[in-house]
Amino acid sequence: MKLTTKGRYAVTAMLDLAFHSDKKPVTLTDIAKRQNISLSYLEQLFARLRRAGMVEGVRGPGGGYQLSRGAGEISVADIIAAVDETMDSTRCGGKGNCQNSQPCLTHELWMGLSEQIRQYLDGISLRDLIDRHGVRQVADRQDRQVSHYMDLMIHRDSTA
């Protein structure tokens, strides 16, 4: 399975959203700052996630995005599928035409691996990730870094 940047960023952004949207909607700008992801790329990803019914936009002052259902109801596999990523380890995309329009010698091996990966990621929800101590530590560190950066910017602007 080759997970591209699109899938990785989508999972990262959704986990960031899950951490921060319990209090109020989260802007894509905030996610972009914390996760160092391009805002325009996040806009593309969130359009797909919105179409898949995983997030909903909140308009107006204080608006942004929030999860459209509980963090325990959204699996990592759901997120990856929503942004059109495949979880396939075969060369043929699972079609079985890897060698002269026939399955290759290792086709079943790679099909089995793909299924194991799919099951593993389907068994992990955003809630499961939020509850991991190491993940929470990283999220707290990112929040502190962004807050420190914003304090520096405000101080710089006030002395200019």
N, CA and C of each residue as an Amber inpcrd file, in Angstrom:
protein
   480
   0.8510000  -1.1860000   0.0000000   0.0000000   0.0000000   0.0000000
   0.8850000   1.2330000   0.0000000   0.5820000   2.1230000  -0.8690000
   1.2980000   3.3910000  -0.8930000   0.3180000   4.4800000  -0.4840000
   0.5110000   4.9830000   0.7180000  -0.3330000   6.0610000   1.1960000
   0.3370000   7.3680000   0.8000000  -0.3540000   8.1630000   0.0090000
   0.2200000   9.4080000  -0.4790000   0.0320000  10.5300000   0.5420000
   0.5920000  11.6610000   0.2150000   0.4720000  12.8470000   1.0580000
  -0.9920000  13.1890000   1.2920000  -1.8200000  12.9970000   0.2850000
  -3.2410000  13.3260000   0.4100000  -3.8830000  12.5540000   1.5730000
  -3.6340000  11.2640000   1.6410000  -4.1920000  10.4510000   2.7180000
  -3.6140000  10.8050000   4.0730000  -2.3130000  10.9990000   4.1220000
  -1.6530000  11.3560000   5.3860000  -2.1530000  12.7000000   5.9050000
  -2.2150000  13.6880000   5.0290000  -2.6750000  15.0090000   5.4360000
  -4.1390000  14.9870000   5.8550000  -4.9480000  14.2110000   5.1680000
  -6.3660000  14.1360000   5.5290000  -6.5330000  13.5610000   6.9350000
  -5.8120000  12.5050000   7.2490000  -5.9030000  11.9120000   8.5890000
  -5.3840000  12.8990000   9.6260000  -4.2620000  13.5360000   9.3490000
  -3.6840000  14.5070000  10.2770000  -4.6440000  15.6680000  10.5250000
  -5.2200000  16.2040000   9.4590000  -6.1420000  17.3400000   9.5980000
  -7.4060000  16.9410000  10.3590000  -7.9110000  15.7540000  10.0890000
  -9.1100000  15.2940000  10.7970000  -8.8180000  15.0620000  12.2790000
  -7.6370000  14.5590000  12.5930000  -7.2840000  14.3630000  13.9960000
  -7.1320000  15.7130000  14.6920000  -6.5250000  16.6710000  14.0240000
  -6.4130000  18.0230000  14.5750000  -7.8090000  18.5930000  14.8220000
  -8.6890000  18.4360000  13.8540000 -10.0620000  18.9240000  14.0010000
 -10.7530000  18.2520000  15.1820000 -10.5680000  16.9520000  15.3220000
 -11.1900000  16.2200000  16.4260000 -10.6880000  16.7170000  17.7750000
  -9.4070000  17.0590000  17.8680000  -8.8460000  17.5890000  19.1090000
  -9.4210000  18.9400000  19.4670000  -9.6630000  19.7780000  18.4690000
  -9.9610000  21.1830000  18.7420000 -11.4130000  21.6050000  18.5430000
 -12.2400000  20.7930000  17.9180000 -13.5950000  21.2540000  17.6000000
 -14.6100000  20.9760000  18.6980000 -14.1800000  20.4440000  19.8380000
 -15.1410000  20.1970000  20.9110000 -15.6130000  21.4960000  21.5490000
 -14.7980000  22.5370000  21.4780000 -15.1600000  23.8280000  22.0820000
 -15.8560000  24.7530000  21.0890000 -15.3340000  24.8060000  19.8680000
 -15.8800000  25.6870000  18.8430000 -15.3920000  25.1990000  17.4880000
 -16.0160000  25.6530000  16.4140000 -15.5390000  25.2630000  15.0780000
 -14.0860000  25.6940000  14.8830000 -13.3800000  24.9540000  14.0590000
 -11.9540000  25.1770000  13.8290000 -11.7590000  25.6680000  12.4000000
 -10.9600000  26.7080000  12.2480000 -10.6870000  27.2080000  10.8990000
  -9.5850000  26.3780000  10.2470000  -9.6400000  26.3220000   8.9360000
  -8.5840000  25.6310000   8.2000000  -7.2510000  26.3430000   8.3750000
  -7.2900000  27.6480000   8.5710000  -6.0660000  28.4030000   8.8150000
  -5.3800000  27.9010000  10.0880000  -6.1550000  27.6550000  11.1310000
  -5.5800000  27.1450000  12.3820000  -4.9710000  25.7590000  12.1860000
  -5.6810000  24.8970000  11.4700000  -5.1400000  23.5580000  11.2000000
  -3.8620000  23.6740000  10.3830000  -3.8790000  24.5480000   9.3760000
  -2.7020000  24.7330000   8.5150000  -1.4900000  25.1620000   9.3430000
  -1.6960000  26.0720000  10.2940000  -0.5900000  26.5460000  11.1350000
  -0.0510000  25.4340000  12.0220000  -0.9520000  24.7270000  12.6880000
  -0.5120000  23.6870000  13.6140000   0.1630000  22.5220000  12.9010000
  -0.3470000  22.1690000  11.7170000   0.1350000  20.9680000  11.0410000
   1.0920000  21.2570000   9.8860000   1.3290000  22.5210000   9.6150000
   2.2330000  22.9180000   8.5300000   1.7830000  22.2990000   7.1920000
   0.4980000  22.4840000   6.9180000  -0.1100000  22.0090000   5.6650000
  -0.6250000  23.2390000   4.9250000  -0.4330000  23.2720000   3.6330000
  -0.9020000  24.3860000   2.8140000  -2.4130000  24.5770000   2.9730000
  -2.8230000  25.8270000   3.1420000  -4.2420000  26.1380000   3.2830000
  -5.0290000  25.7220000   2.0430000  -4.4960000  25.9740000   0.8660000
  -5.2190000  25.6020000  -0.3550000  -5.3730000  24.0860000  -0.4670000
  -4.3700000  23.3440000  -0.0100000  -4.4650000  21.8790000  -0.0300000
  -5.5300000  21.4060000   0.9580000  -5.5630000  22.0290000   2.1470000
  -6.5940000  21.6800000   3.1260000  -7.9910000  21.9660000   2.5830000
  -8.1510000  23.0660000   1.8580000  -9.4560000  23.3900000   1.2810000
  -9.9160000  22.2830000   0.3340000  -9.0090000  21.7630000  -0.4660000
  -9.3440000  20.6650000  -1.3800000  -9.7380000  19.4120000  -0.5990000
  -8.9580000  19.0790000   0.4220000  -9.2450000  17.8930000   1.2280000
 -10.5840000  18.0210000   1.9470000 -10.8400000  19.1990000   2.5160000
 -12.0750000  19.3680000   3.2790000 -13.3010000  19.3970000   2.3740000
 -13.1450000  19.7830000   1.1260000 -14.2690000  19.6840000   0.1900000
 -14.6630000  18.2170000   0.0320000 -13.6840000  17.3560000  -0.0710000
 -13.9630000  15.9090000  -0.1980000 -14.5120000  15.3330000   1.1020000
 -13.9410000  15.7470000   2.2140000 -14.4120000  15.2520000   3.5110000
 -15.8400000  15.7210000   3.7900000 -16.1690000  16.9240000   3.3520000
 -17.5360000  17.4420000   3.5140000 -18.5050000  16.6330000   2.6550000
 -18.1150000  16.3550000   1.4040000 -18.9730000  15.5350000   0.5240000
 -19.1860000  14.1400000   1.0960000 -18.1890000  13.6160000   1.7970000
 -18.2900000  12.2810000   2.3980000 -19.0810000  12.3010000   3.7090000
 -19.5020000  13.4950000   4.1480000 -20.3100000  13.6110000   5.3580000
 -19.5290000  13.4690000   6.6550000 -18.2380000  13.7550000   6.6250000
 -17.4230000  13.6320000   7.8330000 -17.2610000  14.9410000   8.5770000
 -17.3280000  16.0450000   7.8440000 -17.2080000  17.3630000   8.4660000
 -18.3480000  18.2380000   7.9780000 -18.6150000  19.2760000   8.7410000
 -19.6010000  20.2690000   8.3150000 -19.0430000  21.6470000   8.6030000
 -19.3450000  22.5450000   7.7030000 -18.8930000  23.9160000   7.8610000
 -19.8760000  24.7150000   8.6850000 -19.3380000  25.6470000   9.4580000
 -20.1480000  26.5690000  10.2510000 -19.8070000  27.9630000   9.7500000
 -20.8080000  28.6750000   9.2460000 -20.5840000  30.0030000   8.6690000
 -20.6420000  31.0910000   9.7190000 -20.1260000  32.2410000   9.3230000
 -20.2320000  33.4190000  10.1700000 -19.0420000  33.6030000  11.0960000
 -19.1090000  34.6700000  11.9160000 -18.0380000  34.9310000  12.8710000
 -17.8910000  33.7350000  13.8110000 -16.6760000  33.3260000  14.0450000
 -16.4340000  32.1530000  14.8850000 -16.6860000  30.8570000  14.1490000
 -16.8490000  30.9450000  12.8260000 -17.1280000  29.7570000  12.0320000
 -15.8800000  28.9490000  11.7460000 -16.0710000  27.8890000  11.0470000
 -14.9920000  26.9790000  10.6970000 -15.5810000  25.6140000  10.3950000
 -14.8860000  24.5950000  10.8100000 -15.3450000  23.2210000  10.5920000
 -15.4630000  22.4920000  11.9070000 -16.3470000  21.4950000  11.8970000
 -16.4710000  20.5800000  13.0170000 -16.7860000  19.1950000  12.4620000
 -16.5570000  18.1800000  13.2690000 -16.8960000  16.8250000  12.8380000
 -18.4130000  16.7280000  12.7130000 -18.8750000  15.9970000  11.7190000
 -20.3230000  15.8600000  11.5450000 -20.8910000  14.6990000  12.3490000
 -20.0160000  13.8820000  12.9110000 -20.4350000  12.8120000  13.8220000
 -19.3130000  12.6020000  14.8300000 -19.5520000  11.7790000  15.8080000
 -18.5810000  11.5920000  16.8750000 -17.2480000  11.0450000  16.3960000
 -16.1890000  11.4210000  17.1050000 -14.8400000  10.9710000  16.7440000
 -14.7180000   9.4510000  16.7890000 -15.5120000   8.8050000  17.6100000
 -15.4950000   7.3470000  17.6940000 -16.1660000   6.6690000  16.5120000
 -16.8880000   7.4460000  15.7210000 -17.6110000   6.8960000  14.5730000
 -16.8730000   7.0850000  13.2520000 -15.7150000   7.7170000  13.2750000
 -14.9510000   7.9820000  12.0450000 -13.6440000   7.2220000  12.1190000
 -13.4840000   6.2510000  11.2210000 -12.2480000   5.4670000  11.2130000
 -11.2190000   6.0880000  10.2780000  -9.9700000   5.7200000  10.5120000
  -8.8910000   6.1760000   9.6410000  -9.1580000   5.6970000   8.2120000
  -9.6530000   4.4810000   8.0560000  -9.9710000   3.9620000   6.7160000
 -11.0400000   4.8120000   6.0390000 -12.0430000   5.2720000   6.7970000
 -13.0900000   6.1390000   6.2430000 -12.4890000   7.4280000   5.6820000
 -11.5700000   8.0110000   6.4360000 -10.9460000   9.2730000   6.0250000
 -10.1520000   9.0760000   4.7430000  -9.3550000   8.0280000   4.7040000
  -8.5280000   7.7540000   3.5290000  -9.4060000   7.5130000   2.3030000
 -10.4770000   6.7660000   2.4810000 -11.3930000   6.5130000   1.3620000
 -12.0820000   7.7940000   0.9050000 -12.3940000   8.6900000   1.8390000
 -13.0920000   9.9320000   1.5020000 -12.2780000  10.8320000   0.5810000
 -10.9600000  10.7460000   0.6750000 -10.1160000  11.5800000  -0.1850000
  -9.5990000  10.7820000  -1.3890000 -10.3020000   9.6920000  -1.6930000
 -10.0360000   8.8740000  -2.8840000  -8.6790000   8.1880000  -2.8790000
  -8.2280000   7.8250000  -1.7020000  -7.0130000   7.0280000  -1.6010000
  -7.4030000   5.5580000  -1.6270000  -6.5460000   4.7430000  -2.1740000
  -6.8050000   3.3040000  -2.1510000  -5.8890000   2.6460000  -1.1440000
  -6.3520000   1.5680000  -0.5830000  -5.5350000   0.7750000   0.3280000
  -5.2380000  -0.5410000  -0.3810000  -4.3830000  -0.4630000  -1.3640000
  -4.1130000  -1.6080000  -2.2170000  -2.6060000  -1.7910000  -2.3750000
  -2.1360000  -2.9830000  -2.0740000  -0.7010000  -3.2780000  -2.1550000
  -0.3100000  -3.9640000  -3.4580000  -1.2760000  -4.2200000  -4.3350000
  -0.9580000  -4.9070000  -5.5870000  -0.4830000  -3.9120000  -6.6390000
   0.1740000  -4.4360000  -7.6500000   0.5770000  -3.5950000  -8.7730000
  -0.5950000  -3.3530000  -9.7260000  -1.5740000  -4.2430000  -9.6560000
  -2.6640000  -4.2130000 -10.6310000  -3.9110000  -3.5060000 -10.1260000
  -3.8410000  -2.9380000  -8.9270000  -5.0230000  -2.2920000  -8.3650000
  -6.0890000  -3.2870000  -7.9650000  -5.6880000  -4.5350000  -7.7050000
  -6.6220000  -5.5690000  -7.2880000  -7.3830000  -6.2230000  -8.4230000
  -7.0740000  -5.8510000  -9.6510000  -7.8200000  -6.3740000 -10.8040000
  -7.3990000  -7.7830000 -11.2000000  -6.2270000  -8.2190000 -10.7670000
  -5.7790000  -9.5650000 -11.1080000  -5.2210000  -9.6860000 -12.5080000
  -4.8280000  -8.5810000 -13.1000000  -4.2660000  -8.6100000 -14.4520000
  -2.7990000  -8.1930000 -14.4370000  -2.0970000  -8.5920000 -13.3740000
  -0.7220000  -8.1190000 -13.1560000   0.3000000  -8.7200000 -14.1250000
  -0.0030000  -9.8740000 -14.6950000   0.9730000 -10.5160000 -15.5830000
   0.2450000 -11.0840000 -16.7940000   0.4080000 -10.4270000 -17.9200000
  -0.2490000 -10.8660000 -19.1560000  -1.7500000 -11.0620000 -18.9640000
  -2.3800000 -10.0910000 -18.3600000  -3.8290000 -10.0970000 -18.0990000
  -4.2750000 -11.2180000 -17.1640000  -3.3520000 -11.7460000 -16.4030000
  -3.6390000 -12.8020000 -15.4320000  -3.0030000 -12.4030000 -14.0920000
  -3.4580000 -13.0120000 -12.9870000  -2.8080000 -12.7180000 -11.7060000
  -1.3520000 -13.1750000 -11.7150000  -0.5010000 -12.3920000 -11.0710000
   0.9020000 -12.7730000 -10.9540000   1.0670000 -13.7860000  -9.8190000
   2.2560000 -14.2920000  -9.6670000   2.5430000 -15.3240000  -8.6730000
   2.2520000 -14.8590000  -7.2460000   2.4630000 -13.5850000  -6.9600000
   2.2740000 -13.0740000  -5.5920000   0.9870000 -12.2610000  -5.4150000
   0.0990000 -12.3350000  -6.3760000  -1.1360000 -11.5460000  -6.3310000
  -1.9180000 -11.7850000  -5.0360000  -2.1280000 -13.0260000  -4.6670000
  -2.9050000 -13.3360000  -3.4530000  -2.2130000 -12.8170000  -2.1910000
  -0.8870000 -12.8650000  -2.1700000  -0.1380000 -12.3360000  -1.0300000
  -0.4370000 -10.8510000  -0.8490000  -0.3190000 -10.0800000  -1.9320000
  -0.5350000  -8.6330000  -1.8460000  -1.9980000  -8.2930000  -1.6080000
  -2.9100000  -9.1010000  -2.1200000  -4.3380000  -8.8890000  -1.8380000
  -4.6050000  -9.0880000  -0.3400000  -3.9890000 -10.1190000   0.2470000
  -4.1510000 -10.3800000   1.6790000  -3.5930000  -9.2500000   2.5270000
  -2.4300000  -8.7280000   2.1200000  -1.8310000  -7.5990000   2.8400000
  -2.7520000  -6.3770000   2.7700000  -3.2920000  -6.1160000   1.5980000
  -4.2100000  -4.9830000   1.4340000  -5.4040000  -5.1130000   2.3710000
  -5.9480000  -6.3060000   2.4820000  -7.1020000  -6.5380000   3.3490000
  -6.7190000  -6.3530000   4.8230000  -5.5410000  -6.8060000   5.2150000
  -5.0800000  -6.6260000   6.5970000  -4.9200000  -5.1420000   6.9290000
  -4.3580000  -4.3940000   6.0030000  -4.1820000  -2.9560000   6.2080000
  -5.5460000  -2.2800000   6.3260000  -6.4580000  -2.6310000   5.4450000
  -7.8040000  -2.0480000   5.4620000  -8.4910000  -2.3360000   6.7990000
  -8.4200000  -3.5850000   7.2600000  -9.0470000  -3.9530000   8.5340000
  -8.4030000  -3.2150000   9.7040000  -7.0760000  -3.1030000   9.6800000
  -6.3680000  -2.4110000  10.7500000  -6.8160000  -0.9500000  10.8310000
  -6.8030000  -0.2500000   9.6980000  -7.1740000   1.1640000   9.6860000
  -8.6580000   1.3720000   9.9480000  -9.4800000   0.3960000   9.5750000
 -10.9140000   0.4810000   9.8510000 -11.1890000   0.3050000  11.3450000
 -10.2870000  -0.3480000  12.0370000 -10.4490000  -0.5840000  13.4710000
  -9.9210000   0.5380000  14.3500000  -9.4010000   1.6000000  13.7420000
  -8.8710000   2.7290000  14.5190000  -9.7120000   3.9630000  14.2190000
 -10.3410000   4.4960000  15.2480000 -11.1610000   5.7030000  15.0790000
 -10.3590000   6.9300000  15.5090000 -10.8820000   8.0930000  15.1650000
 -10.2730000   9.3300000  15.6460000 -10.2520000   9.3530000  17.1720000
 -11.3000000   8.8460000  17.7970000 -11.3610000   8.7920000  19.2640000
 -10.2180000   7.9400000  19.8110000  -9.9510000   6.7910000  19.1700000
  -8.8430000   5.9360000  19.6020000  -7.5240000   6.7070000  19.5700000
  -7.3240000   7.4920000  18.5230000  -6.0850000   8.2600000  18.4040000
  -6.0140000   9.3770000  19.4360000  -7.1320000  10.0660000  19.6480000
  -7.1840000  11.1440000  20.6460000  -6.8240000  10.6060000  22.0250000
  -7.2670000   9.4000000  22.3160000  -7.0530000   8.8250000  23.6340000
  -5.6330000   8.3020000  23.8570000  -4.8180000   8.2670000  22.8290000
  -3.4310000   7.8090000  22.9760000  -2.6040000   8.9210000  23.6230000
  -1.9070000   8.5690000  24.6640000  -1.1270000   9.5410000  25.4310000
  -0.1030000  10.2610000  24.5530000   0.6240000   9.5380000  23.7330000
   1.6480000  10.1490000  22.8820000   1.0600000  11.1250000  21.8800000
  -0.0950000  10.8030000  21.3460000  -0.7540000  11.6900000  20.3850000
  -1.1920000  12.9680000  21.0860000  -1.7280000  12.8250000  22.2770000
  -2.1610000  13.9990000  23.0490000  -0.9720000  14.9030000  23.3760000
   0.1730000  14.3150000  23.7000000   1.3690000  15.1130000  23.9940000
   1.7950000  15.9280000  22.7760000   1.7480000  15.3230000  21.6020000
   2.1220000  16.0410000  20.3790000   1.1450000  17.1870000  20.1300000
  -0.1540000  16.9320000  20.2790000  -1.1550000  17.9810000  20.0630000
  -0.9470000  19.1400000  21.0390000  -0.6510000  18.8290000  22.2920000
  -0.3990000  19.8860000  23.2790000   0.8400000  20.6940000  22.9050000
   1.8900000  20.0150000  22.4490000   3.1190000  20.7160000  22.0410000
   2.8350000  21.6370000  20.8580000   2.0610000  21.1580000  19.8780000
   1.7380000  21.9840000  18.7190000   0.9430000  23.2130000  19.1330000
   0.0100000  23.0340000  20.0500000  -0.7730000  24.1770000  20.5310000
   0.1300000  25.2120000  21.2000000   1.0700000  24.7490000  22.0140000
   1.9890000  25.6710000  22.6810000   2.8620000  26.4040000  21.6680000
   3.3410000  25.6930000  20.6520000   4.2010000  26.3160000  19.6460000
   3.4570000  27.3980000  18.8760000   2.2370000  27.1210000  18.4640000
   1.4500000  28.1090000  17.7200000   1.1220000  29.2900000  18.6210000
   0.7810000  29.0260000  19.8650000   0.4680000  30.1020000  20.8030000
   1.6990000  30.9810000  21.0310000   2.8540000  30.3650000  21.1860000
   4.0990000  31.1200000  21.3850000   4.4020000  31.9700000  20.1480000
   4.2340000  31.3910000  18.9850000   4.4780000  32.1180000  17.7340000
   3.5400000  33.3230000  17.6310000   2.2720000  33.1220000  17.9520000
   1.3000000  34.2160000  17.8790000   1.6530000  35.3150000  18.8840000
   2.0910000  34.9250000  20.0830000   2.5140000  35.9200000  21.0820000
   3.6870000  36.7460000  20.5630000   4.6420000  36.0880000  19.9120000
   5.7890000  36.7940000  19.3430000   5.3520000  37.7720000  18.2560000
   4.4120000  37.3560000  17.4230000   3.9220000  38.2210000  16.3450000
   3.1960000  39.4390000  16.9170000   2.3970000  39.2440000  17.9360000
   1.6650000  40.3410000  18.5630000   2.6640000  41.3110000  19.2060000
   3.6550000  40.7590000  19.9020000   4.6740000  41.6000000  20.5340000
   5.4500000  42.3940000  19.4900000   5.8100000  41.7440000  18.3880000
   6.5480000  42.4130000  17.3190000   5.7240000  43.5520000  16.7370000
   4.4400000  43.2910000  16.4950000   3.5620000  44.3120000  15.9180000
   3.3520000  45.4980000  16.8620000   3.3090000  45.2140000  18.1650000
   3.0620000  46.2880000  19.1290000   4.2910000  47.1680000  19.3630000
   5.4760000  46.6570000  19.0350000   6.6930000  47.4350000  19.1950000
   7.1430000  48.0920000  17.8960000   6.4660000  47.7940000  16.8230000
   6.8760000  48.3530000  15.5140000   6.3760000  49.7610000  15.3160000
